[in-house]
């Protein structure tokens, strides 16, 4: 929700599947996120399952569709770092510019 951020990346993002008070539940904050966002997850994540945690969070993010991207890689909650490195750097280059 912080407007000073020009881009964001969520590695292994998703909603926690526990009940919490409304004032700290991520589901109430996701629609207020407007920052361009890359969400990268493992296809077999046991902490944030794809259909019940990852995809619902991604859909609820308030970021306009052209400025959000969801990528899913083979692996669990901790997926191979090298796979997401290029995606992350490309995302940051797109929104922050390439380093000089």
QUIPEQUI-V360422 format. One record per residue. N is the residue number from 1. PHI is phi in whole degrees, 0 to 359 (999 if undefined). PSI is psi as a letter, one per 30 degrees, with the letter a starting at -180 (999 if undefined). BURIAL is b if it has 16 or more other C-alpha atoms within 10 Angstrom, else e. Layout:
n=N phi=PHI psi=PSI burial=BURIAL
n=N phi=PHI psi=PSI burial=BURIAL
//
This chain:
n=1 phi=999 psi=f burial=e
n=2 phi=286 psi=k burial=e
n=3 phi=283 psi=f burial=e
n=4 phi=285 psi=f burial=e
n=5 phi=283 psi=k burial=e
n=6 phi=265 psi=f burial=e
n=7 phi=197 psi=l burial=b
n=8 phi=217 psi=l burial=b
n=9 phi=226 psi=k burial=b
n=10 phi=252 psi=j burial=e
n=11 phi=264 psi=k burial=b
n=12 phi=59 psi=h burial=b
n=13 phi=270 psi=l burial=b
n=14 phi=161 psi=l burial=b
n=15 phi=278 psi=k burial=b
n=16 phi=291 psi=k burial=b
n=17 phi=265 psi=h burial=e
n=18 phi=241 psi=l burial=e
n=19 phi=277 psi=k burial=e
n=20 phi=223 psi=l burial=e
n=21 phi=298 psi=k burial=e
n=22 phi=305 psi=e burial=e
n=23 phi=290 psi=f burial=e
n=24 phi=236 psi=g burial=e
n=25 phi=278 psi=k burial=e
n=26 phi=303 psi=f burial=e
n=27 phi=300 psi=f burial=b
n=28 phi=277 psi=f burial=e
n=29 phi=260 psi=f burial=e
n=30 phi=308 psi=e burial=b
n=31 phi=295 psi=f burial=b
n=32 phi=273 psi=f burial=e
n=33 phi=286 psi=k burial=b
n=34 phi=239 psi=f burial=b
n=35 phi=294 psi=k burial=b
n=36 phi=306 psi=k burial=b
n=37 phi=221 psi=k burial=b
n=38 phi=254 psi=k burial=b
n=39 phi=244 psi=j burial=b
n=40 phi=244 psi=k burial=b
n=41 phi=223 psi=l burial=b
n=42 phi=273 psi=k burial=b
n=43 phi=292 psi=f burial=b
n=44 phi=242 psi=h burial=b
n=45 phi=294 psi=k burial=b
n=46 phi=273 psi=f burial=e
n=47 phi=279 psi=e burial=b
n=48 phi=236 psi=i burial=b
n=49 phi=301 psi=k burial=b
n=50 phi=305 psi=e burial=b
n=51 phi=284 psi=f burial=e
n=52 phi=256 psi=f burial=e
n=53 phi=227 psi=e burial=b
n=54 phi=292 psi=e burial=b
n=55 phi=297 psi=e burial=b
n=56 phi=300 psi=e burial=e
n=57 phi=296 psi=e burial=b
n=58 phi=301 psi=e burial=b
n=59 phi=297 psi=e burial=e
n=60 phi=278 psi=f burial=e
n=61 phi=302 psi=k burial=b
n=62 phi=280 psi=f burial=b
n=63 phi=298 psi=k burial=b
n=64 phi=303 psi=k burial=e
n=65 phi=311 psi=e burial=e
n=66 phi=295 psi=f burial=e
n=67 phi=253 psi=g burial=e
n=68 phi=226 psi=k burial=b
n=69 phi=218 psi=k burial=e
n=70 phi=246 psi=k burial=e
n=71 phi=235 psi=k burial=e
n=72 phi=233 psi=k burial=b
n=73 phi=244 psi=l burial=e
n=74 phi=302 psi=k burial=e
n=75 phi=132 psi=l burial=e
n=76 phi=260 psi=b burial=b
n=77 phi=294 psi=e burial=b
n=78 phi=249 psi=j burial=e
n=79 phi=256 psi=l burial=b
n=80 phi=304 psi=k burial=e
n=81 phi=303 psi=e burial=e
n=82 phi=298 psi=e burial=e
n=83 phi=294 psi=e burial=e
n=84 phi=268 psi=f burial=b
n=85 phi=303 psi=e burial=e
n=86 phi=295 psi=e burial=e
n=87 phi=303 psi=e burial=b
n=88 phi=294 psi=e burial=b
n=89 phi=295 psi=e burial=e
n=90 phi=298 psi=e burial=e
n=91 phi=297 psi=e burial=b
n=92 phi=294 psi=e burial=b
n=93 phi=300 psi=e burial=e
n=94 phi=298 psi=e burial=e
n=95 phi=260 psi=f burial=e
n=96 phi=248 psi=f burial=e
n=97 phi=91 psi=l burial=e
n=98 phi=281 psi=k burial=e
n=99 phi=294 psi=l burial=e
n=100 phi=266 psi=999 burial=e
//
